[in-house]
């Protein structure tokens, strides 16, 4: 794949995404940047996120309401809060079993994702009080 050319808007989108840990939607990124980049359109944000994903610079997290994006591409897992829909990064140590599955499979696995569902720390504390 040829090197991805840089643009001010693409770099701004990437910088915004990488500065966040809340796994924003394309719309959230657009609304955060639109005042600074008046010519930026939502379509431009979607197009650039797709290019960044295709080049393994960002990760797309499929979600029922709207796909979310993650600037952290190192293999890690997520938990979705069933109350507030927040997506939280999970670092799982000793995931050798997960990594062994593609080796035992007869076909070709090119990637995987693992999503846990439950309640984030804030929602858990609120429900306990």
C-alpha positions as CSV (number, residue, x, y, z in Angstrom):
1,X,0.0,0.0,0.0
2,X,1.5,3.4,-0.9
3,X,2.4,5.8,1.9
4,X,-0.5,7.9,3.1
5,X,-0.1,11.5,2.2
6,X,-0.6,13.9,5.0
7,X,-3.0,16.9,5.1
8,X,-3.8,19.4,7.8
9,X,-7.3,18.0,8.3
10,X,-6.2,14.4,8.4
11,X,-3.5,15.2,10.9
12,X,-6.0,17.2,13.1
13,X,-8.4,14.2,13.0
14,X,-5.6,11.8,14.0
15,X,-4.3,14.2,16.7
16,X,-7.8,14.6,18.2
17,X,-8.4,10.8,18.2
18,X,-5.0,10.0,19.8
19,X,-5.5,12.7,22.5
20,X,-8.6,11.0,23.7
21,X,-9.3,7.7,25.5
22,X,-13.1,7.7,25.2
23,X,-13.2,6.0,21.8
24,X,-15.1,8.8,20.0
25,X,-17.4,8.5,17.0
26,X,-16.7,10.3,13.8
27,X,-19.4,12.8,14.7
28,X,-17.8,13.6,18.0
29,X,-14.4,14.2,16.3
30,X,-16.1,16.4,13.7
31,X,-17.9,18.6,16.3
32,X,-14.7,19.0,18.2
33,X,-12.7,20.1,15.1
34,X,-15.3,22.1,13.1
35,X,-14.7,25.5,14.7
36,X,-10.9,25.2,14.2
37,X,-11.4,23.9,10.6
38,X,-14.5,25.5,9.2
39,X,-14.2,23.8,5.8
40,X,-14.1,20.3,7.5
41,X,-17.1,18.2,6.7
42,X,-18.4,15.1,8.4
43,X,-17.8,13.2,5.1
44,X,-14.2,14.3,5.3
45,X,-13.9,12.9,8.8
46,X,-15.4,9.6,7.8
47,X,-13.2,9.3,4.7
48,X,-10.0,10.1,6.7
49,X,-10.9,7.7,9.5
50,X,-11.4,5.0,6.9
51,X,-8.0,5.7,5.3
52,X,-6.3,5.8,8.7
53,X,-8.0,2.4,9.5
54,X,-7.0,0.9,6.2
55,X,-3.4,1.9,6.9
56,X,-3.5,0.5,10.5
57,X,-3.0,3.9,12.1
58,X,-6.3,3.8,13.9
59,X,-8.7,1.1,15.0
60,X,-12.5,1.0,14.3
61,X,-14.7,-0.5,17.0
62,X,-18.0,-1.6,15.5
63,X,-20.9,-0.5,17.8
64,X,-24.7,-0.7,17.2
65,X,-25.3,3.0,17.6
66,X,-22.2,4.3,15.8
67,X,-18.8,3.0,15.1
68,X,-16.1,4.3,17.6
69,X,-12.5,4.9,16.8
70,X,-9.3,4.2,18.8
71,X,-5.9,5.8,18.2
72,X,-4.3,2.9,20.1
73,X,-3.7,0.1,17.5
74,X,-1.6,-2.2,19.7
75,X,-3.7,-5.3,20.4
76,X,-5.9,-4.7,23.4
77,X,-9.5,-5.4,24.3
78,X,-12.5,-3.4,25.3
79,X,-15.5,-3.3,27.7
80,X,-18.7,-1.6,26.8
81,X,-20.8,-0.2,29.7
82,X,-24.4,-1.4,29.4
83,X,-25.6,1.8,31.2
84,X,-23.7,4.7,29.7
85,X,-22.2,3.1,26.6
86,X,-18.7,4.2,27.5
87,X,-16.0,2.0,26.0
88,X,-13.1,1.2,28.3
89,X,-9.7,-0.2,27.3
90,X,-8.8,-3.5,29.0
91,X,-5.2,-4.8,29.1
92,X,-5.3,-8.6,29.4
93,X,-2.1,-10.2,30.6
94,X,-1.4,-13.9,29.8
95,X,-3.6,-13.9,26.7
96,X,-1.6,-16.8,25.2
97,X,-4.8,-18.9,24.8
98,X,-6.4,-16.1,22.7
99,X,-3.2,-15.8,20.6
100,X,-3.0,-19.6,20.1
101,X,-6.4,-19.9,18.4
102,X,-5.3,-18.7,15.0
103,X,-2.4,-21.1,15.0
104,X,-4.7,-24.1,15.6
105,X,-7.2,-22.9,13.0
106,X,-6.9,-24.5,9.5
107,X,-7.8,-21.3,7.6
108,X,-6.3,-17.8,7.7
109,X,-7.3,-15.5,10.5
110,X,-6.2,-11.9,9.9
111,X,-7.3,-10.2,13.1
112,X,-9.6,-10.4,16.0
113,X,-11.4,-8.3,18.6
114,X,-12.8,-9.1,22.0
115,X,-15.5,-7.0,23.6
116,X,-16.7,-7.5,27.2
117,X,-20.0,-6.1,28.4
118,X,-20.8,-4.9,31.9
119,X,-20.8,-1.7,33.9
120,X,-18.0,0.9,34.1
121,X,-16.5,2.0,37.4
122,X,-18.6,5.2,37.5
123,X,-21.9,3.4,36.8
124,X,-21.1,0.7,39.3
125,X,-20.4,3.2,42.1
126,X,-23.6,5.2,41.2
127,X,-25.8,2.0,41.4
128,X,-24.3,1.0,44.8
129,X,-25.1,4.4,46.4
